[in-house]
Amino acid sequence: MRRILILVVCNVALTTLGQAPSVMLEVKPVNRKEKLVYSRALAVSVRNFGRVPINEATVQWAVFKEAYDLKFETKGKKAGSDTRNFTVQPTGPPQAFGGEKTVKLAPLQAVSFETEEVKAYEGRFHGDPPLPGDSIVGHGVQVIVGGRVVAESYADPRHKGLLEKIQSPEAGLPEGLKKKKKKK
């Protein structure tokens, strides 16, 4: 009990001095599926537990995708039958697609929002023949105040470094889903 009291007093003292903003971050994935197109948005909630307002908190978010190719193997060619098997092979490291939002937080205030969707095309479930595509492999969110990360959440901690290279969600659209511009 004494330790908890000391921790609370230290936290209040540091927050009052402006050295350590008390921020709580909650992230929930919002997954959707339409035919072979999977998408993920993030429901983000940021709460200021401190007694000092936070005038500018930057919330960086990203959904991580991994592109893959299919390697086909033909086995046992018999008359009239062709049984094919394939393995899924990543074509590179996962990439981050997302953005950022700046929020103001009064003391004891929470701000909630839902991010843009990031879409992926799961071609391996296409049928005959399966097609290459990409998969959603995780997500991550960071809250930055005064140039310091004060809260973060990741579906997989291995993807932490990917938040430094965020691309826009439109850049991650599979080729078949990109809207073609009409020529005038």
Beta strands, then each sheet from edge to edge (+ up, - down):
strand 1: 23-34
strand 2: 37-48
strand 3: 54-78
strand 4: 81-90
strand 5: 95-105
strand 6: 110-114
strand 7: 118-121
strand 8: 133-145
strand 9: 148-154
strand 10: 166-167
sheet 1: 1+ 2- 6+
sheet 2: 1+ 2- 7+
sheet 3: 4+ 3- 5+ 10+
sheet 4: 4+ 3- 8+ 9-
end
